[in-house]
Amino acid sequence: MPFLPEEADCKTRKKVRLAYLVSHPIQYQAPLLRRIAREPDIDLTVLFGSDFSVKGYQDEGFGVDVKWDVPLLEGYQYEFLPRVRDRSTVSFASPLNYGILGRLRRGPAHDAGAGFDALWVHGYATANAIHGILAAKALGIPVLLRAESWLKDRARGGLKLAAKDFFFAVLKEIVDGVMPIGTFNDEYWRHYLGAEFPRSLMPYAVDNDYFQQRSREAHSRRDDLLAELRLDPTRPVILFASKLQRRKRCADLVEAYKRLSPAPGVEPHPYLLIVGDGEEREALERQATESGLSGIRFCGFRNQSELPGFFNIATVFVLPSQHEPWGLIVNEVMNAERAVIVSDDVGCAADLIRDGVEGCIFPVGNIAALTDALRRVLATPETAVTMGQRGLERIRMWSFEEDIRGLRQALARATGKIEP
């Protein structure tokens, strides 16, 4: 085959050598990393601290053994850093790696000795993240930071807040830019780093094409899932799918579901499906049994590729969580063209949902408001359908392509070696 000029241009074009330091392969991030790796002028190397998510592990939130059924390591360059400590979970000191400075100095494996042009770090509150940031600055490598933090922090005393202010005063001097995931995260960076600090929106997105395709494919199996769960196809379905932890507040949803009953002892018209597992499951099952209602189904943990089937049979999805910095499952559901109800303590609400348009937003912990939101969405079959259609339109504008634009902008500003 002849060597075409376009190929020559591609091979000679200067690339930005980007290292990405992250704790472990994450199912939501893998498709984004594959997309970044396709950029002709970004040479991406992912440096993982641990491989526990690839091998399978006990998830503390779900309370079950988890092995993701989506490819985590395909389509991009990666390495696992040598470990001092690895407890198959993420905490300040786990995973704990060594040799990060030397690894950054060497650069991409296929271009050893060249060094990296920039380091992107996921999070800042671990020993690995701090190690990576300090190592990069020692080598003169610009650092970009992305995290989920927001100002709706858990309560902290004055001493801890003062320590946090001091930490960010130092961080501001050694980080070259941040990449907010959404509105609340942007407010966080502006608060701690100042309005003039370089920021490039890199929104928390999922693989929209994948979830839209899987949702279409799931329609052909709809009747099978309805039969498996013993559901009357003429009745609406309320769906919860997340870890069964206290902060997810699924108990609020069960109570709101009970209040949909038109009279004592009368079944609500919708079903309630609870997909997931965790520490609260036993209490939730007891709550459901004590309600005397037969329309509640506990479906257990389901892997990522199974969820579109549940989205397909749902009329509305509900995430009533407290202190939920984003809630990526909302992105997934919106790709399935379904209405969503979230609490105002779910971070994505500010960017993805307008009350009464794509779904509803209610004050966290307010069961009466959650019940009202359910009634509003389920008022007519057309109401939920219209909200779902609007949600699909909105989520199409919150995609990996916006992520690429934000990353390129941040790299252009930090390195001067790439066009935004």
Secondary structure, 3 states (H helix, E strand, C coil): CCCCHHHHHHHHCCCEEEEEEECCCCCCCHHHHHHHHCCCCEEEEEEECCCHHHHCEECCCCCCEECCCCCCCCCCEEEECCEEECCCCCECCECEECCHHHHHHHCCHHHCCCCCCEEEEECCCCHHHHHHHHHHHHHCCCEEEECCCCCCCCCCCHHHHHHHHHHHHHHHHHCCEECCCCHHHHHHHHHHHCCCCCECCCCCCCCHHHHHHHHHHHHHHHHHHHHHCCCCCCCCEEEEECCCCHHHCHHHHHHHHHHCCCCCCCCCCCEEEEECCCCCHHHHHHHHHHHCCCCEEEEECCCHHHHHHHHHHCCEEEECCCCECCCHHHHHHHHCCCEEEEECCECCHHHHCCECCCEEEECCCCHHHHHHHHHHHCCCHHHHHHHHHHHHHHHCCCCHHHHHHHHHHHHHHHHCCCCC
